[in-house]
């Protein structure tokens, strides 16, 4: 099975209006920049996007919001994203907020084929509205449903032709879970090595969960908030 594609355009050739999309990264850390740029270029619309925060400070996935390509956002945080905030308040998009751990576990459950799970997180808040509640071991719990998607776009530091991946530090975050929970996982790697160059213990995600990959280029890697010490004089 061929997994290596020339670029993002080739790897995302069959995306269409109305798909659900999981996007790895945390804020602007570990974003699949080439994939996002291609989705903007393609002009597809009515996307349901699952990510931690759908971009931040006008960067990353926020480009899709700025081009009015998103219908619904499923995220855990939108505090640094003025685009999603303004469109939610104007009724242009639907936003479903999840506690961050719940979001990660919903994605993991989707990839593992689990039908749902009970958690105490969100009990007694708006998060629990409309959800089944039970008492388990003396604690109130609510039922959370799994999340899956048509596509996942993720970025890895190193990959091989089979799709075995290694991520760079915290850029790993949601990405392995999203690869497992999607029907088609598209990966952009910063470096493509030969099969066998990655040792078994150095692989964060086995290629079994990767359908397509390509070598990314031209990364911006924007910094959301730069904090430095005052210069001593």
C-alpha positions as CSV (number, residue, x, y, z in Angstrom):
1,X,0.0,0.0,0.0
2,X,1.5,3.4,-1.0
3,X,1.5,5.8,1.8
4,X,4.0,8.4,0.8
5,X,2.6,11.3,-1.2
6,X,4.3,14.2,-3.0
7,X,2.7,17.0,-0.9
8,X,-0.4,18.1,1.0
9,X,-2.4,18.6,-2.2
10,X,-1.9,15.0,-3.2
11,X,-2.5,13.6,0.3
12,X,-5.7,15.6,0.7
13,X,-7.0,15.1,-2.8
14,X,-10.4,13.7,-1.8
15,X,-11.5,16.0,1.0
16,X,-14.9,17.4,0.4
17,X,-17.5,19.7,1.9
18,X,-19.1,18.6,5.2
19,X,-16.3,16.2,6.5
20,X,-15.3,15.9,10.1
21,X,-11.7,16.7,10.8
22,X,-9.4,16.1,13.8
23,X,-6.4,18.2,14.0
24,X,-3.4,17.5,16.2
25,X,-1.5,20.2,18.1
26,X,-1.9,22.2,21.3
27,X,-2.5,25.9,20.6
28,X,0.0,26.5,17.8
29,X,2.4,23.7,19.0
30,X,2.6,20.8,16.6
31,X,0.1,22.1,14.0
32,X,0.0,20.4,10.6
33,X,0.7,23.7,8.9
34,X,0.9,22.4,5.3
35,X,-2.4,20.5,5.7
36,X,-4.1,23.5,7.1
37,X,-2.9,25.7,4.2
38,X,-4.1,23.1,1.7
39,X,-7.6,23.0,3.3
40,X,-7.8,26.7,3.0
41,X,-6.6,26.7,-0.6
42,X,-9.2,23.9,-1.5
43,X,-12.1,26.1,-0.3
44,X,-14.0,23.2,1.2
45,X,-16.8,24.2,3.6
46,X,-19.1,23.1,6.4
47,X,-16.2,21.4,8.3
48,X,-16.7,19.9,11.8
49,X,-13.3,20.4,13.4
50,X,-12.1,18.5,16.5
51,X,-9.1,20.1,18.1
52,X,-7.9,21.4,21.4
53,X,-8.8,25.0,20.5
54,X,-9.1,25.4,16.7
55,X,-6.1,27.7,16.4
56,X,-5.0,30.6,18.4
57,X,-4.2,34.3,18.0
58,X,-5.3,34.2,14.4
59,X,-2.9,31.4,13.4
60,X,-3.2,27.7,12.7
61,X,-6.7,26.4,12.3
62,X,-8.0,29.9,12.8
63,X,-7.3,30.4,9.0
64,X,-10.2,28.1,8.3
65,X,-12.4,30.2,10.5
66,X,-11.3,33.4,8.8
67,X,-12.3,31.9,5.5
68,X,-15.7,30.8,6.9
69,X,-15.0,27.1,6.2
70,X,-16.0,25.8,9.6
71,X,-19.5,24.8,10.6
72,X,-18.9,23.3,14.1
73,X,-16.0,23.3,16.5
74,X,-15.5,20.6,19.2
75,X,-12.8,21.8,21.5
76,X,-11.7,22.3,25.1
77,X,-10.5,25.9,25.1
78,X,-11.3,29.0,22.9
79,X,-9.9,31.7,25.2
80,X,-7.1,32.7,22.9
81,X,-9.1,32.4,19.7
82,X,-11.0,35.6,18.8
83,X,-12.2,34.1,15.5
84,X,-14.1,31.3,17.1
85,X,-15.4,33.6,19.8
86,X,-16.8,36.1,17.4
87,X,-18.4,33.5,15.1
88,X,-19.9,31.6,18.0
89,X,-21.4,34.8,19.5
90,X,-22.9,35.8,16.1
91,X,-24.3,32.3,15.5
92,X,-22.2,31.6,12.5
93,X,-20.7,28.4,14.0
94,X,-21.7,25.9,16.6
95,X,-19.2,25.3,19.4
96,X,-19.2,22.3,21.7
97,X,-16.9,22.7,24.7
98,X,-15.4,19.8,26.6
99,X,-13.2,19.6,29.6
100,X,-9.7,18.9,28.2
101,X,-9.3,15.4,29.8
102,X,-12.8,14.5,28.6
103,X,-12.0,15.6,25.0
104,X,-8.8,13.5,25.0
105,X,-10.6,10.4,26.4
106,X,-13.5,10.8,24.0
107,X,-11.0,10.7,21.1
108,X,-9.2,7.7,22.7
109,X,-12.5,5.9,23.1
110,X,-13.3,6.5,19.5
111,X,-10.0,5.0,18.4
112,X,-10.4,2.0,20.7
113,X,-13.9,1.2,19.6
114,X,-15.3,1.9,23.1
115,X,-19.0,2.9,23.2
116,X,-18.6,5.6,25.8
117,X,-17.4,6.1,29.4
118,X,-18.6,7.6,32.7
119,X,-16.7,10.4,34.3
120,X,-17.3,12.7,37.3
121,X,-15.9,15.7,35.3
122,X,-18.6,18.2,34.5
123,X,-21.3,16.8,36.9
124,X,-23.6,19.5,38.0
125,X,-22.5,21.9,35.3
126,X,-23.8,22.8,31.8
127,X,-21.4,20.1,30.5
128,X,-23.8,17.5,31.9
129,X,-26.9,18.8,30.2
130,X,-28.8,16.1,28.3
131,X,-26.3,13.4,29.3
132,X,-27.1,10.2,31.2
133,X,-26.0,10.2,34.9
134,X,-25.3,7.4,37.2
135,X,-23.9,6.8,40.7
136,X,-20.8,4.7,40.5
137,X,-18.8,3.8,43.6
138,X,-20.8,6.5,45.4
139,X,-19.9,9.3,42.9
140,X,-22.1,11.0,40.4
141,X,-20.9,10.3,36.9
142,X,-22.0,11.4,33.4
143,X,-21.8,9.4,30.2
144,X,-19.6,10.8,27.5
145,X,-19.7,9.5,23.9
146,X,-16.7,8.6,21.8
147,X,-15.4,10.9,19.0
148,X,-14.4,9.8,15.5
149,X,-13.7,11.7,12.3
150,X,-13.4,11.2,8.6
151,X,-9.9,12.6,8.5
152,X,-7.1,13.5,10.9
153,X,-4.3,15.9,10.0
154,X,-1.2,15.6,12.2
155,X,2.4,16.5,12.2
156,X,5.4,14.4,13.3
157,X,9.1,15.1,13.7
158,X,10.2,11.9,11.9
159,X,8.4,9.2,9.9
160,X,9.2,6.3,7.7
161,X,7.5,5.0,4.5
162,X,5.2,2.7,6.5
163,X,4.0,5.6,8.6
164,X,5.8,4.8,11.8
165,X,6.1,8.1,13.6
166,X,8.1,9.9,16.2
167,X,6.8,13.2,17.6
168,X,8.8,16.2,19.1
169,X,8.2,16.5,22.8
170,X,4.8,18.0,23.7
171,X,3.8,18.4,20.0
172,X,2.8,14.7,20.4
173,X,-0.3,15.7,22.6
174,X,-3.6,14.6,20.9
175,X,-2.0,13.4,17.7
176,X,-1.7,9.6,18.3
177,X,-5.2,9.4,19.6
178,X,-6.6,11.3,16.6
179,X,-4.7,9.0,14.2
180,X,-6.5,6.1,15.8
181,X,-9.9,7.7,15.8
182,X,-10.0,8.8,12.2
183,X,-10.9,6.9,9.0
184,X,-8.0,8.5,7.0
185,X,-5.0,9.9,8.9
186,X,-2.8,12.3,6.9
187,X,0.6,13.0,8.4
188,X,3.1,15.6,7.5
189,X,6.6,14.7,8.7
190,X,9.5,17.1,9.0
191,X,11.9,14.3,8.1
192,X,11.3,11.0,6.2
193,X,13.8,8.2,7.0
194,X,14.2,4.8,5.5
195,X,12.2,1.8,6.8
196,X,14.1,0.4,9.8
197,X,15.8,3.6,10.8
198,X,13.4,4.1,13.6
199,X,14.0,1.6,16.4
200,X,10.9,-0.2,17.9
201,X,11.3,1.7,21.2
202,X,11.6,5.0,19.4
203,X,8.2,4.8,17.7
204,X,5.4,6.8,19.3
205,X,2.7,5.8,16.8
206,X,2.9,2.6,14.6
207,X,2.2,3.0,10.9
208,X,-0.9,0.8,11.2
209,X,-2.8,4.0,12.0
210,X,-1.4,6.1,9.2
211,X,-2.9,6.0,5.7
212,X,-1.0,8.9,4.0
213,X,2.1,11.0,4.7
214,X,4.3,13.5,3.0
215,X,7.3,15.7,3.9
216,X,6.2,19.2,5.1
217,X,8.1,22.3,4.3
218,X,8.2,26.1,5.0
219,X,7.1,25.9,8.7
220,X,6.4,29.1,10.4
221,X,6.1,27.7,14.0
222,X,4.6,30.8,15.5
223,X,5.0,31.5,19.2
224,X,1.8,32.4,20.9
225,X,3.3,34.3,23.9
226,X,7.0,35.0,24.1
227,X,8.2,35.5,27.6
228,X,11.8,36.6,28.2
229,X,13.8,38.0,31.1
230,X,14.3,41.8,31.1
231,X,17.7,42.7,29.8
232,X,20.2,43.6,32.6
233,X,21.8,47.0,32.3
